[in-house]
């Protein structure tokens, strides 16, 4: 089955964002980076759709590459580490 992005909305509304994030996650389920890039490439409310897709892909066991983590600002990494210690 070929994905037709014109049949799914790309707004931040839940009725658009969640189905699109799930389609992206199904297609790019082994790579968080590929899922995020696909969401961004589709346009629209990219931050919402990319965040949802990345969470679904991550929940499926995919991990973020260390190269991508190294590109994050130190303050972001510190915040993530602090949160991880809480849970």
N, C-alpha and C positions, 0 to 999 in steps of 0.2 A: 504494500500500500504506500503510495506516494503522499507525502505531507504537503498540503496546500495551505500556506499561512494566511491566505485571504479568507479562509473559512473559519478562522479562529481569531478573535480580537486580541489586540496587544496593549490594552489599557491596563490601568492598575485596579480596575474593578474585579472583584473576586470571580465573577462569571466569565471573565476573559483571561485573567492572569493565571488562575489555577489550571484550567485545561491546557493552556499553552505551555506552562511549566512542566506539566506531566508529559506532554508530547515530546518536548525537548529532552526531558529526562529519559524517556524511553529510547530515544534515538542516540543519546550521548551518555548513557548510563555508566560508562567506565571511566569517564574523564570529567572532572569538575570544570576544568579550564575550557574544554570544548563545549560544555553545556552553557557556561556563562557567555562564551563568545557567540554561540548561536543565538542566545537571547538578545544580546546587544546588536547583532547583525540584523535582526528582524525589526528593530526600531520600536517606537512607541514608548511605553513605560518600562524601559529596559532595566532599571534598578530593581523594581518589584519582581518582574518575571525572572531575571537572572538570579536574584536571591532565592526565590522559591525553587527554581530548577536546581541550583547548587545544593540546597538543603535536601532535596529528594535524592539527588545523585549521591551525596555524602551519606545519607541514611542507608543507601544501598551498598555502602562499603567502599566507594571510591575515595581516594585521598587527594589532597592538594599537594602538588609537587613542592619540594623544598625550595626550588628556584623561585617559585611564585611567592612563597612565604618570605623569602629574603628580600623581596622587593617592597614589602610592607614597611611603613614607617615604624620606628622603634616603639613609639607610643601605642600604636595599634597592637603590636605583638605583646607588649606589657599588659595591655587591657585583656587580651585573649588569655594570657597566662594567668592573670588574676582571677578571671571568671572560671577558668578550668580548675583552679584550686578550690573554688566554692562548691563545685558540683561533684 
